[in-house]
């Protein structure tokens, strides 16, 4: 039961253009969402997060949009740089209750930014 | 501030053996979580510890266990290793482990079971 889905296994973008990574979730109890970036043989690095009370959060070149009614979020990277090439994971959790330490991850999207 | 430290980085074991992995969280972080990453299943939550108590557990067999010490350092143990246990094991820490906190991950331990 894949509760968090990233339907695009890969994305290729030209340097300087916008990268848009998408993520869908099925569990309506999720109310906190995060994006992580990961290089091979390393742990995921936190990029940006958003609470369900917001629909947008920005941090520098990274913006996350949340559409609760569609259970969809997206990560925009503008402008894209070759150093952004990595695997991007979407993750979700429940802010309250017993979700201690538990993030539910998507399968990841490989982003390649060409010079 | 030092990040999350995991040891060892690489480990090779044979079927039937057991293995212990170690994790030191970021200073001041009291919650430690463990994840397994495989090509087929992605990143899967194993368990979470806070103040030496397991508060949350994922859907893994009892061969997977863990513990946390009074200094918040954590270990996870896998007994009777199977080929399918080959994976990258990641440790993550946070202040309190609530569902609205970001997790900081270590570089992982790459376990190969032969």
gemmi code that builds the backbone of each chain (N, CA, C; Angstrom):
import gemmi

chains = {
    "A": [
        ("UNK", (0.845, -1.184, 0.000), (0.000, 0.000, 0.000), (0.891, 1.248, 0.000)),
        ("UNK", (1.035, 1.840, -1.182), (1.920, 2.978, -1.346), (1.147, 4.238, -0.973)),
        ("UNK", (1.350, 4.762, 0.217), (0.590, 5.916, 0.668), (1.159, 7.231, 0.142)),
        ("UNK", (2.417, 7.216, -0.268), (3.055, 8.397, -0.850), (3.675, 7.959, -2.171)),
        ("UNK", (3.289, 8.630, -3.241), (3.728, 8.196, -4.563), (4.409, 9.316, -5.326)),
        ("UNK", (5.530, 8.984, -5.908), (6.189, 9.885, -6.842), (6.169, 9.149, -8.175)),
        ("UNK", (5.293, 9.557, -9.056), (5.035, 8.790, -10.265), (6.090, 8.947, -11.341)),
        ("UNK", (6.931, 9.957, -11.227), (7.985, 10.137, -12.225), (9.306, 9.628, -11.659)),
        ("UNK", (9.808, 8.512, -12.201), (11.083, 7.990, -11.685), (12.253, 8.922, -11.988)),
        ("UNK", (12.148, 9.700, -13.061), (13.262, 10.567, -13.414), (12.769, 11.837, -14.093)),
        ("UNK", (13.635, 12.862, -14.034), (13.335, 14.152, -14.643), (14.649, 14.759, -15.123)),
        ("UNK", (14.649, 15.245, -16.350), (15.846, 15.865, -16.907), (15.531, 17.316, -17.256)),
        ("UNK", (16.408, 18.228, -16.802), (16.148, 19.665, -16.961), (17.442, 20.371, -17.372)),
        ("UNK", (17.287, 21.432, -18.117), (18.444, 22.238, -18.507), (18.785, 23.213, -17.388)),
        ("UNK", (20.077, 23.450, -17.202), (20.534, 24.411, -16.197), (19.854, 25.765, -16.407)),
        ("UNK", (19.402, 26.363, -15.294), (18.763, 27.672, -15.366), (17.255, 27.614, -15.488)),
        ("UNK", (16.725, 26.451, -15.915), (15.274, 26.310, -16.057), (14.669, 25.843, -14.736)),
        ("UNK", (13.346, 25.722, -14.733), (12.645, 25.273, -13.535), (12.541, 23.749, -13.508)),
        ("UNK", (12.759, 23.179, -12.331), (12.511, 21.754, -12.114), (11.254, 21.648, -11.259)),
        ("UNK", (10.330, 20.795, -11.682), (9.101, 20.579, -10.914), (8.988, 19.092, -10.603)),
        ("UNK", (9.041, 18.771, -9.324), (8.915, 17.374, -8.882), (7.576, 17.221, -8.183)),
        ("UNK", (6.884, 16.148, -8.507), (5.528, 15.953, -8.007), (5.409, 14.768, -7.057)),
        ("UNK", (4.389, 14.861, -6.210), (4.175, 13.835, -5.197), (2.690, 13.774, -4.866)),
        ("UNK", (2.132, 12.577, -4.784), (0.732, 12.396, -4.407), (0.660, 11.527, -3.155)),
        ("UNK", (-0.336, 11.753, -2.331), (-0.521, 10.924, -1.145), (-1.978, 10.500, -1.030)),
        ("UNK", (-2.185, 9.396, -0.357), (-3.548, 8.868, -0.250), (-4.104, 8.973, 1.170)),
        ("UNK", (-3.225, 9.063, 2.157), (-3.673, 9.082, 3.546), (-4.052, 10.506, 3.968)),
        ("UNK", (-5.317, 10.754, 4.192), (-5.783, 12.100, 4.530), (-5.369, 12.522, 5.946)),
        ("UNK", (-4.805, 11.595, 6.711), (-4.342, 11.925, 8.051), (-2.966, 12.612, 8.023)),
        ("UNK", (-2.277, 12.527, 6.904), (-0.974, 13.201, 6.803), (-1.173, 14.708, 6.860)),
        ("UNK", (-0.376, 15.383, 7.694), (-0.522, 16.829, 7.770), (0.805, 17.561, 7.826)),
        ("UNK", (1.874, 16.846, 7.579), (3.189, 17.486, 7.537), (3.974, 16.795, 6.441)),
        ("UNK", (4.555, 17.620, 5.539), (5.184, 17.076, 4.348), (6.588, 17.642, 4.192)),
        ("UNK", (7.490, 16.800, 3.714), (8.886, 17.209, 3.610), (9.458, 16.740, 2.275)),
        ("UNK", (10.486, 17.442, 1.836), (11.277, 17.005, 0.689), (12.727, 16.822, 1.147)),
        ("UNK", (13.287, 15.696, 0.718), (14.676, 15.384, 1.003), (15.405, 15.167, -0.310)),
        ("UNK", (16.695, 15.451, -0.278), (17.581, 15.228, -1.427), (18.592, 14.175, -1.000)),
        ("UNK", (18.910, 13.276, -1.911), (19.823, 12.190, -1.526), (20.811, 11.892, -2.645)),
        ("UNK", (22.084, 11.798, -2.258), (23.127, 11.335, -3.159), (23.396, 9.867, -2.855)),
        ("UNK", (23.923, 9.116, -3.829), (24.211, 7.690, -3.603), (25.115, 7.478, -2.394)),
        ("UNK", (24.830, 6.460, -1.636), (25.636, 6.061, -0.475), (25.700, 7.142, 0.609)),
        ("UNK", (24.745, 8.052, 0.588), (24.662, 9.046, 1.657), (23.239, 9.066, 2.200)),
        ("UNK", (23.070, 9.647, 3.382), (21.731, 9.783, 3.926), (20.989, 10.933, 3.289)),
        ("UNK", (19.659, 10.915, 3.367), (18.859, 12.023, 2.832), (19.160, 13.331, 3.570)),
        ("UNK", (19.150, 14.417, 2.827), (19.363, 15.751, 3.399), (18.065, 16.537, 3.297)),
        ("UNK", (17.628, 17.105, 4.407), (16.377, 17.865, 4.429), (16.479, 19.103, 3.548)),
        ("UNK", (15.417, 19.344, 2.747), (15.368, 20.522, 1.890), (14.371, 21.555, 2.393)),
        ("UNK", (13.112, 21.118, 2.498), (12.050, 22.060, 2.805), (10.843, 21.270, 3.286)),
        ("UNK", (10.011, 21.892, 4.099), (8.815, 21.218, 4.594), (7.620, 22.159, 4.520)),
        ("UNK", (6.433, 21.584, 4.710), (5.212, 22.386, 4.714), (4.181, 21.710, 5.605)),
        ("UNK", (3.503, 22.516, 6.388), (2.419, 22.022, 7.224), (1.120, 22.128, 6.429)),
        ("UNK", (0.158, 21.306, 6.791), (-1.097, 21.295, 6.044), (-1.928, 22.569, 6.220)),
        ("UNK", (-1.524, 23.434, 7.148), (-2.266, 24.681, 7.309), (-1.811, 25.720, 6.280)),
        ("UNK", (-0.774, 25.394, 5.537), (-0.275, 26.308, 4.507), (-0.457, 25.670, 3.134)),
        ("UNK", (-0.372, 26.476, 2.085), (-0.387, 25.905, 0.741), (0.898, 26.210, -0.023)),
        ("UNK", (1.791, 26.964, 0.609), (3.057, 27.287, -0.053), (4.112, 27.605, 0.997)),
        ("UNK", (5.335, 27.159, 0.716), (6.457, 27.525, 1.562), (7.687, 27.683, 0.682)),
        ("UNK", (8.411, 28.780, 0.919), (9.565, 29.108, 0.084), (10.841, 29.159, 0.896)),
        ("UNK", (11.921, 28.689, 0.304), (13.231, 28.820, 0.942), (14.260, 28.927, -0.165)),
        ("UNK", (14.634, 30.163, -0.469), (15.617, 30.386, -1.527), (15.107, 29.931, -2.876)),
        ("UNK", (15.842, 29.028, -3.503), (15.438, 28.533, -4.829), (14.351, 27.462, -4.760)),
        ("UNK", (14.015, 27.035, -3.568), (13.076, 25.923, -3.393), (11.719, 26.418, -2.887)),
        ("UNK", (10.659, 25.965, -3.565), (9.297, 26.283, -3.141), (8.492, 24.999, -3.158)),
        ("UNK", (7.754, 24.762, -2.088), (6.866, 23.600, -2.048), (5.430, 24.114, -2.043)),
        ("UNK", (4.604, 23.477, -2.888), (3.190, 23.806, -2.977), (2.385, 22.601, -2.510)),
        ("UNK", (1.345, 22.856, -1.734), (0.486, 21.785, -1.244), (-0.954, 22.039, -1.662)),
        ("UNK", (-1.560, 21.047, -2.303), (-2.976, 21.100, -2.680), (-3.673, 19.980, -1.922)),
        ("UNK", (-4.260, 20.350, -0.783), (-4.852, 19.334, 0.107), (-6.029, 18.623, -0.535)),
        ("UNK", (-6.839, 19.348, -1.275), (-8.030, 18.719, -1.862), (-7.642, 17.664, -2.884)),
        ("UNK", (-6.531, 17.896, -3.579), (-6.059, 16.927, -4.573), (-5.063, 15.940, -3.972)),
        ("UNK", (-4.707, 16.152, -2.700), (-3.677, 15.328, -2.034), (-2.407, 15.286, -2.891)),
        ("UNK", (-1.942, 16.447, -3.225), (-0.808, 16.577, -4.136), (0.126, 17.669, -3.638)),
        ("UNK", (1.426, 17.398, -3.723), (2.385, 18.462, -3.465), (3.460, 18.436, -4.530)),
        ("UNK", (4.095, 19.583, -4.681), (5.148, 19.684, -5.685), (6.289, 20.537, -5.146)),
        ("UNK", (7.466, 20.243, -5.648), (8.671, 20.991, -5.300), (9.162, 21.688, -6.560)),
        ("UNK", (9.314, 23.004, -6.486), (9.830, 23.781, -7.599), (11.245, 24.248, -7.259)),
        ("UNK", (12.153, 24.045, -8.186), (13.530, 24.508, -8.006), (13.824, 25.492, -9.133)),
        ("UNK", (14.058, 26.753, -8.750), (14.317, 27.788, -9.751), (15.444, 28.716, -9.282)),
        ("UNK", (16.496, 28.945, -10.072), (16.817, 28.187, -11.289), (17.524, 26.884, -10.940)),
        ("UNK", (17.384, 25.893, -11.759), (18.039, 24.605, -11.516), (19.533, 24.728, -11.809)),
        ("UNK", (20.314, 24.016, -10.994), (21.769, 24.025, -11.154), (22.272, 22.588, -11.255)),
        ("UNK", (23.401, 22.354, -11.927), (23.924, 20.982, -12.040), (24.107, 20.305, -10.683)),
        ("UNK", (24.452, 21.063, -9.654), (24.619, 20.510, -8.315), (23.320, 20.025, -7.697)),
        ("UNK", (22.183, 20.345, -8.307), (20.894, 19.861, -7.824), (20.634, 18.422, -8.262)),
        ("UNK", (21.455, 17.905, -9.141), (21.273, 16.536, -9.635), (21.410, 15.554, -8.476)),
        ("UNK", (20.350, 14.825, -8.212), (20.291, 13.904, -7.074), (18.944, 13.183, -7.126)),
        ("UNK", (18.695, 12.331, -6.140), (17.370, 11.725, -5.983), (16.591, 12.552, -4.967)),
        ("UNK", (15.366, 12.894, -5.312), (14.510, 13.695, -4.437), (13.376, 12.837, -3.902)),
        ("UNK", (13.232, 12.849, -2.589), (12.187, 12.069, -1.935), (11.169, 13.007, -1.305)),
        ("UNK", (9.935, 12.668, -1.513), (8.832, 13.310, -0.836), (8.515, 12.442, 0.388)),
        ("UNK", (8.168, 13.065, 1.503), (7.836, 12.300, 2.705), (6.671, 12.971, 3.417)),
        ("UNK", (5.928, 12.168, 4.164), (4.760, 12.689, 4.869), (4.665, 12.091, 6.257)),
        ("UNK", (4.041, 12.843, 7.162), (3.839, 12.319, 8.512), (2.576, 12.913, 9.112)),
        ("UNK", (2.210, 12.383, 10.257), (1.101, 12.936, 11.033), (1.697, 13.720, 12.181)),
        ("UNK", (1.335, 14.981, 12.305), (1.953, 15.834, 13.314), (1.637, 15.363, 14.728)),
        ("UNK", (0.499, 14.821, 14.938), (0.132, 14.419, 16.295), (0.102, 12.913, 16.430)),
        ("UNK", (-0.574, 12.465, 17.422), (-0.772, 11.035, 17.588), (0.496, 10.279, 17.898)),
        ("UNK", (0.626, 9.101, 17.354), (1.737, 8.216, 17.711), (2.725, 8.062, 16.568)),
        ("UNK", (2.867, 9.087, 15.745), (3.768, 8.968, 14.590), (5.198, 9.328, 14.927)),
        ("UNK", (5.627, 8.970, 16.121), (6.966, 9.340, 16.549), (8.019, 8.820, 15.586)),
        ("UNK", (8.800, 9.776, 15.030), (9.936, 9.414, 14.206), (9.615, 8.780, 12.878)),
        ("UNK", (8.327, 8.686, 12.552), (7.964, 7.949, 11.341), (7.606, 8.890, 10.198)),
        ("UNK", (8.392, 8.796, 9.144), (8.071, 9.448, 7.884), (7.734, 8.366, 6.871)),
        ("UNK", (6.720, 8.617, 6.061), (6.389, 7.712, 4.968), (6.924, 8.343, 3.689)),
        ("UNK", (7.823, 7.634, 3.023), (8.519, 8.171, 1.864), (7.918, 7.692, 0.556)),
        ("UNK", (8.037, 8.552, -0.467), (7.780, 8.130, -1.832), (8.988, 7.368, -2.354)),
        ("UNK", (8.879, 6.885, -3.591), (9.943, 6.061, -4.160), (11.106, 6.880, -4.707)),
        ("UNK", (10.928, 8.185, -4.793), (12.013, 9.041, -5.241), (11.945, 9.362, -6.730)),
        ("UNK", (12.474, 10.530, -7.074), (12.615, 10.968, -8.464), (14.061, 11.384, -8.689)),
        ("UNK", (14.669, 10.802, -9.725), (16.049, 11.158, -10.053), (16.030, 12.418, -10.908)),
        ("UNK", (16.605, 13.484, -10.385), (16.680, 14.733, -11.132), (18.075, 14.882, -11.726)),
        ("UNK", (18.131, 15.139, -13.021), (19.399, 15.403, -13.691), (19.309, 16.787, -14.304)),
        ("UNK", (20.243, 17.661, -13.919), (20.287, 19.016, -14.467), (21.497, 19.103, -15.379)),
        ("UNK", (21.232, 19.351, -16.652), (22.296, 19.400, -17.653), (22.849, 20.815, -17.799)),
        ("UNK", (24.195, 20.939, -17.864), (24.804, 22.266, -18.036), (24.443, 22.870, -19.393)),
    ],
    "B": [
        ("UNK", (28.362, 21.987, 14.818), (27.623, 20.899, 15.461), (27.755, 19.651, 14.616)),
        ("UNK", (28.209, 18.552, 15.200), (28.382, 17.328, 14.449), (27.029, 16.769, 14.064)),
        ("UNK", (27.003, 16.107, 12.893), (25.770, 15.506, 12.428), (25.547, 14.147, 13.042)),
        ("UNK", (24.619, 13.401, 12.455), (24.332, 12.054, 12.901), (25.452, 11.136, 12.406)),
        ("UNK", (26.022, 10.372, 13.298), (27.150, 9.503, 12.955), (26.738, 8.048, 13.041)),
        ("UNK", (26.990, 7.310, 11.962), (26.675, 5.886, 11.952), (27.938, 5.078, 11.708)),
        ("UNK", (28.074, 3.997, 12.446), (29.200, 3.091, 12.251), (28.717, 1.645, 12.278)),
        ("UNK", (29.337, 0.750, 11.511), (30.336, 1.072, 10.497), (29.669, 1.585, 9.215)),
        ("UNK", (30.406, 2.026, 8.234), (29.833, 2.461, 6.947), (29.468, 1.268, 6.072)),
        ("UNK", (30.287, 0.241, 6.124), (30.055, -0.945, 5.308), (30.225, -2.194, 6.166)),
        ("UNK", (29.430, -3.196, 5.824), (29.456, -4.437, 6.589), (29.093, -5.582, 5.652)),
        ("UNK", (29.860, -6.646, 5.728), (29.536, -7.849, 4.961), (29.360, -9.002, 5.935)),
        ("UNK", (28.220, -9.673, 5.835), (27.913, -10.792, 6.718), (27.396, -11.949, 5.878)),
        ("UNK", (27.321, -13.113, 6.490), (26.735, -14.268, 5.808), (25.386, -14.611, 6.443)),
        ("UNK", (24.603, -15.329, 5.697), (23.267, -15.731, 6.172), (23.361, -16.439, 7.512)),
        ("UNK", (22.424, -16.127, 8.389), (22.395, -16.765, 9.694), (23.141, -16.017, 10.781)),
        ("UNK", (24.049, -15.146, 10.370), (24.778, -14.364, 11.377), (23.891, -13.255, 11.927)),
        ("UNK", (24.416, -12.571, 12.918), (23.710, -11.398, 13.436), (24.615, -10.176, 13.301)),
        ("UNK", (24.011, -8.998, 13.348), (24.788, -7.780, 13.151), (24.259, -6.674, 14.069)),
        ("UNK", (25.155, -5.826, 14.511), (24.780, -4.671, 15.341), (25.305, -3.404, 14.692)),
        ("UNK", (24.408, -2.449, 14.492), (24.757, -1.164, 13.896), (24.620, -0.077, 14.950)),
        ("UNK", (25.465, 0.945, 14.844), (25.495, 1.976, 15.868), (25.165, 3.349, 15.300)),
        ("UNK", (24.553, 4.183, 16.129), (24.159, 5.528, 15.703), (24.342, 6.507, 16.855)),
        ("UNK", (25.030, 7.612, 16.570), (25.132, 8.702, 17.543), (24.360, 9.893, 16.994)),
        ("UNK", (23.335, 10.342, 17.699), (22.512, 11.441, 17.178), (23.198, 12.785, 17.323)),
        ("UNK", (22.601, 13.791, 16.736), (23.075, 15.156, 16.915), (22.947, 15.510, 18.397)),
        ("UNK", (23.935, 16.227, 18.911), (23.930, 16.591, 20.319), (22.634, 17.329, 20.676)),
        ("UNK", (21.976, 16.866, 21.734), (20.726, 17.494, 22.158), (19.490, 16.818, 21.606)),
        ("UNK", (19.656, 16.004, 20.591), (18.523, 15.257, 20.027), (18.285, 14.006, 20.852)),
        ("UNK", (17.044, 13.805, 21.256), (16.732, 12.664, 22.101), (15.965, 11.564, 21.376)),
        ("UNK", (15.492, 11.881, 20.167), (14.742, 10.881, 19.402), (15.643, 10.314, 18.312)),
        ("UNK", (15.676, 8.997, 18.225), (16.446, 8.312, 17.183), (15.522, 7.339, 16.466)),
        ("UNK", (15.511, 7.439, 15.137), (14.716, 6.537, 14.308), (15.638, 5.765, 13.384)),
        ("UNK", (15.174, 4.588, 12.993), (15.932, 3.753, 12.058), (15.081, 3.469, 10.834)),
        ("UNK", (15.750, 3.481, 9.673), (15.093, 3.206, 8.403), (15.919, 2.213, 7.600)),
        ("UNK", (15.233, 1.445, 6.775), (15.884, 0.536, 5.844), (15.608, 1.024, 4.425)),
        ("UNK", (16.653, 1.116, 3.603), (16.447, 1.482, 2.210), (16.902, 0.354, 1.302)),
        ("UNK", (15.988, -0.136, 0.472), (16.301, -1.136, -0.539), (15.786, -0.643, -1.884)),
        ("UNK", (16.363, -1.142, -2.987), (15.893, -0.696, -4.313), (14.418, -1.009, -4.538)),
        ("UNK", (13.962, -2.133, -4.013), (12.584, -2.528, -4.275), (11.553, -1.854, -3.387)),
        ("UNK", (11.865, -1.678, -2.116), (10.892, -1.170, -1.145), (11.099, 0.291, -0.781)),
        ("UNK", (12.194, 0.877, -1.198), (12.431, 2.280, -0.860), (12.825, 2.427, 0.604)),
        ("UNK", (12.489, 3.583, 1.158), (12.826, 3.889, 2.558), (11.677, 3.455, 3.467)),
        ("UNK", (11.975, 2.528, 4.351), (10.942, 1.980, 5.235), (11.327, 2.213, 6.687)),
        ("UNK", (10.358, 2.652, 7.476), (10.564, 2.931, 8.888), (10.664, 1.640, 9.691)),
        ("UNK", (11.709, 1.540, 10.522), (11.895, 0.369, 11.380), (11.340, 0.620, 12.780)),
        ("UNK", (11.911, 1.583, 13.485), (11.441, 1.918, 14.842), (12.026, 3.242, 15.286)),
        ("UNK", (11.461, 3.737, 16.394), (11.905, 5.006, 16.977), (12.084, 4.868, 18.478)),
        ("UNK", (13.132, 5.496, 18.993), (13.417, 5.473, 20.422), (13.521, 6.887, 20.973)),
        ("UNK", (13.055, 7.026, 22.212), (13.139, 8.309, 22.911), (13.299, 7.993, 24.386)),
        ("UNK", (14.287, 8.586, 25.003), (14.558, 8.320, 26.424), (14.584, 6.841, 26.720)),
        ("UNK", (15.312, 6.109, 25.891), (15.561, 4.669, 26.079), (14.316, 3.810, 25.910)),
        ("UNK", (13.237, 4.385, 25.383), (11.994, 3.630, 25.220), (11.593, 3.605, 23.745)),
        ("UNK", (11.197, 2.445, 23.274), (10.680, 2.366, 21.908), (9.260, 2.888, 21.900)),
        ("UNK", (9.016, 3.939, 21.108), (7.684, 4.530, 21.081), (6.904, 4.163, 19.822)),
        ("UNK", (7.623, 3.750, 18.789), (6.950, 3.476, 17.529), (7.705, 2.377, 16.801)),
        ("UNK", (6.970, 1.596, 16.033), (7.574, 0.452, 15.367), (6.920, 0.269, 14.013)),
        ("UNK", (7.744, -0.060, 13.013), (7.228, -0.347, 11.686), (6.920, -1.826, 11.525)),
        ("UNK", (6.628, -2.230, 10.290), (6.226, -3.612, 10.017), (7.407, -4.475, 9.631)),
        ("UNK", (8.253, -4.740, 10.579), (9.404, -5.599, 10.348), (9.345, -6.759, 11.341)),
        ("UNK", (9.919, -7.905, 10.957), (9.881, -9.063, 11.871), (10.698, -8.818, 13.128)),
        ("UNK", (10.471, -9.668, 14.116), (11.129, -9.522, 15.408), (12.640, -9.690, 15.357)),
        ("UNK", (13.160, -10.168, 14.217), (14.621, -10.283, 14.083), (15.288, -8.913, 14.122)),
        ("UNK", (14.515, -7.899, 13.850), (15.020, -6.519, 13.879), (14.691, -5.918, 15.251)),
        ("UNK", (15.699, -5.512, 15.958), (15.475, -4.931, 17.281), (16.426, -3.761, 17.486)),
        ("UNK", (16.159, -2.988, 18.502), (17.025, -1.853, 18.769), (17.035, -1.519, 20.238)),
        ("UNK", (17.867, -0.576, 20.566), (17.860, -0.044, 21.919), (18.481, 1.341, 21.908)),
        ("UNK", (18.224, 2.067, 22.970), (18.796, 3.401, 23.105), (19.389, 3.528, 24.494)),
        ("UNK", (20.508, 4.196, 24.548), (21.215, 4.366, 25.817), (20.890, 5.724, 26.437)),
        ("UNK", (21.326, 5.915, 27.664), (20.986, 7.142, 28.389), (21.579, 8.392, 27.736)),
        ("UNK", (22.626, 8.231, 26.913), (23.202, 9.387, 26.221), (22.573, 9.583, 24.841)),
        ("UNK", (21.465, 8.898, 24.582), (20.685, 8.957, 23.335), (21.298, 8.174, 22.180)),
        ("UNK", (22.489, 7.677, 22.342), (23.060, 6.814, 21.295), (22.183, 5.578, 21.150)),
        ("UNK", (22.150, 5.057, 19.928), (21.257, 3.923, 19.675), (21.986, 2.835, 18.906)),
        ("UNK", (21.530, 1.640, 19.082), (22.012, 0.501, 18.301), (20.815, -0.243, 17.742)),
        ("UNK", (20.995, -0.828, 16.558), (19.991, -1.756, 16.075), (20.673, -3.095, 15.773)),
        ("UNK", (19.933, -4.136, 15.981), (20.444, -5.483, 15.831), (19.551, -6.261, 14.871)),
        ("UNK", (20.185, -7.005, 13.987), (19.430, -7.912, 13.127), (19.985, -9.309, 13.375)),
        ("UNK", (19.123, -10.209, 13.789), (19.572, -11.568, 14.054), (19.188, -12.475, 12.879)),
        ("UNK", (19.849, -13.613, 12.810), (19.574, -14.618, 11.772), (19.405, -13.951, 10.400)),
        ("UNK", (20.472, -13.347, 9.949), (20.417, -12.566, 8.717), (19.948, -13.383, 7.523)),
        ("UNK", (19.159, -12.719, 6.676), (18.696, -13.313, 5.424), (19.232, -12.458, 4.267)),
        ("UNK", (19.255, -13.070, 3.075), (19.770, -12.342, 1.917), (19.014, -11.029, 1.704)),
        ("UNK", (17.712, -11.069, 1.973), (16.865, -9.890, 1.773), (17.119, -8.762, 2.745)),
        ("UNK", (17.960, -9.005, 3.733), (18.291, -7.936, 4.689), (19.376, -7.015, 4.142)),
        ("UNK", (19.934, -7.372, 3.003), (20.936, -6.499, 2.372), (20.278, -5.168, 2.039)),
        ("UNK", (20.830, -4.112, 2.582), (20.188, -2.800, 2.439), (21.101, -1.726, 3.010)),
        ("UNK", (20.689, -0.483, 2.770), (21.311, 0.659, 3.442), (20.457, 0.954, 4.672)),
        ("UNK", (21.060, 0.900, 5.846), (20.341, 1.185, 7.087), (20.680, 2.593, 7.541)),
        ("UNK", (19.643, 3.391, 7.682), (19.803, 4.810, 8.007), (19.266, 5.106, 9.387)),
        ("UNK", (20.007, 5.914, 10.091), (19.592, 6.399, 11.398), (19.259, 7.883, 11.249)),
        ("UNK", (18.248, 8.334, 11.956), (17.872, 9.746, 11.910), (17.608, 10.228, 13.325)),
        ("UNK", (17.895, 11.490, 13.573), (17.614, 12.027, 14.905), (16.805, 13.316, 14.806)),
        ("UNK", (16.112, 13.603, 15.882), (15.390, 14.874, 15.995), (15.272, 15.203, 17.475)),
        ("UNK", (14.795, 16.410, 17.764), (14.723, 16.841, 19.162), (13.778, 15.963, 19.959)),
        ("UNK", (12.527, 15.881, 19.500), (11.533, 15.161, 20.282), (10.841, 14.033, 19.545)),
        ("UNK", (11.055, 13.972, 18.223), (10.477, 12.880, 17.457), (9.023, 13.051, 17.085)),
        ("UNK", (8.453, 14.222, 17.308), (7.040, 14.394, 16.964), (6.860, 14.377, 15.453)),
        ("UNK", (5.657, 14.177, 15.022), (5.376, 14.071, 13.590), (5.543, 15.360, 12.824)),
        ("UNK", (5.790, 16.469, 13.491), (5.971, 17.731, 12.788), (7.409, 18.224, 12.874)),
        ("UNK", (8.319, 17.300, 13.121), (9.731, 17.665, 13.152), (10.444, 17.071, 11.951)),
        ("UNK", (11.428, 17.819, 11.433), (12.243, 17.238, 10.382), (13.265, 16.305, 11.015)),
        ("UNK", (13.601, 15.258, 10.282), (14.595, 14.306, 10.737), (15.917, 14.592, 10.054)),
        ("UNK", (16.994, 14.420, 10.810), (18.341, 14.574, 10.271), (18.942, 13.177, 10.165)),
        ("UNK", (19.368, 12.830, 8.956), (19.840, 11.479, 8.698), (21.358, 11.389, 8.717)),
        ("UNK", (21.842, 10.229, 9.130), (23.246, 9.905, 8.989), (23.521, 9.381, 7.580)),
        ("UNK", (24.781, 9.023, 7.320), (25.170, 8.538, 5.996), (24.821, 7.076, 5.779)),
        ("UNK", (24.472, 6.383, 6.850), (24.007, 5.018, 6.714), (25.084, 3.964, 6.848)),
        ("UNK", (24.635, 2.751, 7.077), (25.479, 1.558, 7.064), (24.995, 0.678, 5.930)),
        ("UNK", (25.885, 0.395, 4.979), (25.537, -0.477, 3.856), (25.828, -1.917, 4.269)),
        ("UNK", (24.785, -2.708, 4.444), (24.912, -4.095, 4.864), (24.723, -5.020, 3.660)),
        ("UNK", (25.682, -5.891, 3.456), (25.569, -6.910, 2.413), (25.555, -8.268, 3.076)),
        ("UNK", (24.536, -9.065, 2.774), (24.412, -10.406, 3.323), (24.666, -11.413, 2.205)),
        ("UNK", (25.690, -12.250, 2.391), (26.069, -13.208, 1.348), (25.614, -14.624, 1.694)),
    ],
}
model = gemmi.Model(1)
for chain_id, residues in chains.items():
    chain = gemmi.Chain(chain_id)
    for i, (resn, *xyz) in enumerate(residues, 1):
        res = gemmi.Residue()
        res.name, res.seqid = resn, gemmi.SeqId(i, " ")
        for name, pos in zip(("N", "CA", "C"), xyz):
            atom = gemmi.Atom()
            atom.name, atom.element = name, gemmi.Element(name[0])
            atom.pos, atom.b_iso = gemmi.Position(*pos), 0.0
            res.add_atom(atom)
        chain.add_residue(res)
    model.add_chain(chain)
structure = gemmi.Structure()
structure.add_model(model)
structure.setup_entities()
